[in-house]
Amino acid sequence: MELGNVSQPPYGPGPEAPGSSTPGLVGMAHGFLQLVQPHGLPVAGGLVGWRLPASCCLSFFLSQLLHYELGFLVCVAIGLLFIILVPLVGCCFCCCRC
């Protein structure tokens, strides 16, 4: 087995996505992910590998991280809101019966 050049491996475009029997669901999932996280991973800001360059301050790094994860944070906040509100409203409808 030949390893080739280990220090500088050649990278290709990667594997192709497998075919699916449900292209509508795949399209919806990709659309949701594109809506939730439209921004790419900030490479220059030190996010890759969690190493901060000497010229980068911590607040700038955290602002880039929050900007990158903003869509997921909004989805989590809406989910927690529904987890709290739905049982509370159901309890009010069940107990009060106005």
C-alpha positions as CSV (number, residue, x, y, z in Angstrom):
1,M,0.0,0.0,0.0
2,E,1.4,3.3,-1.0
3,L,0.7,6.4,1.1
4,G,1.8,9.0,-1.3
5,N,2.8,12.5,0.0
6,V,1.7,12.4,3.6
7,S,2.9,16.0,4.5
8,Q,1.0,17.6,1.5
9,P,-2.0,15.3,0.8
10,P,-4.0,16.1,-2.4
11,Y,-7.6,17.2,-1.6
12,G,-10.3,16.7,-4.1
13,P,-13.9,18.0,-4.3
14,G,-15.1,15.3,-1.9
15,P,-17.7,12.6,-2.3
16,E,-20.9,13.3,-4.1
17,A,-24.2,13.4,-2.2
18,P,-26.0,10.1,-2.4
19,G,-29.2,9.9,-4.4
20,S,-32.4,10.0,-2.5
21,S,-35.8,8.6,-2.9
22,T,-37.3,11.7,-1.2
23,P,-35.8,14.7,-3.0
24,G,-38.5,17.0,-1.5
25,L,-37.5,16.3,2.1
26,V,-33.8,16.6,1.2
27,G,-34.5,20.0,-0.4
28,M,-36.5,21.1,2.6
29,A,-33.7,20.1,5.0
30,H,-31.1,21.9,2.9
31,G,-33.3,25.0,2.7
32,F,-33.7,25.0,6.4
33,L,-30.0,24.7,7.1
34,Q,-29.3,27.5,4.6
35,L,-31.9,29.6,6.3
36,V,-30.6,28.9,9.8
37,Q,-26.8,29.2,9.0
38,P,-26.3,31.2,5.9
39,H,-22.8,32.4,6.8
40,G,-19.7,30.4,6.2
41,L,-17.2,29.4,8.9
42,P,-15.0,32.4,9.7
43,V,-11.5,31.1,9.0
44,A,-9.6,34.4,9.5
45,G,-11.0,35.1,12.9
46,G,-9.4,32.2,14.7
47,L,-12.5,30.0,14.9
48,V,-10.9,27.0,13.1
49,G,-9.0,25.0,15.7
50,W,-10.0,27.4,18.5
51,R,-6.7,29.2,18.4
52,L,-6.8,33.0,18.7
53,P,-4.2,34.9,16.7
54,A,-2.2,37.5,18.7
55,S,-3.8,40.4,16.9
56,C,-7.3,39.2,17.5
57,C,-9.1,40.2,20.7
58,L,-11.5,37.9,22.5
59,S,-14.6,40.1,22.0
60,F,-14.1,40.1,18.2
61,F,-13.8,36.3,18.3
62,L,-17.0,35.9,20.4
63,S,-18.9,38.3,18.1
64,Q,-17.9,36.2,15.1
65,L,-18.8,33.0,16.9
66,L,-22.3,34.4,17.8
67,H,-22.8,35.7,14.3
68,Y,-21.9,32.3,12.9
69,E,-24.3,30.4,15.4
70,L,-27.1,33.1,15.4
71,G,-29.6,31.0,13.5
72,F,-29.2,28.0,15.8
73,L,-29.5,30.2,18.9
74,V,-32.8,31.7,17.6
75,C,-34.1,28.2,16.9
76,V,-33.2,27.0,20.4
77,A,-34.8,30.1,21.9
78,I,-38.1,29.5,20.0
79,G,-38.0,25.8,21.0
80,L,-37.6,26.7,24.7
81,L,-40.4,29.2,24.4
82,F,-42.7,26.6,23.0
83,I,-41.7,24.0,25.6
84,I,-42.7,26.4,28.3
85,L,-45.7,28.1,26.7
86,V,-47.6,25.1,25.3
87,P,-48.0,23.2,28.6
88,L,-48.8,26.5,30.4
89,V,-51.6,27.4,27.9
90,G,-52.9,23.9,28.0
91,C,-53.1,24.0,31.8
92,C,-54.9,27.3,31.7
93,F,-57.5,26.0,29.1
94,C,-57.9,22.8,31.1
95,C,-58.2,24.3,34.6
96,C,-59.9,27.6,33.9
97,R,-62.5,26.5,31.2
98,C,-63.7,30.0,30.7
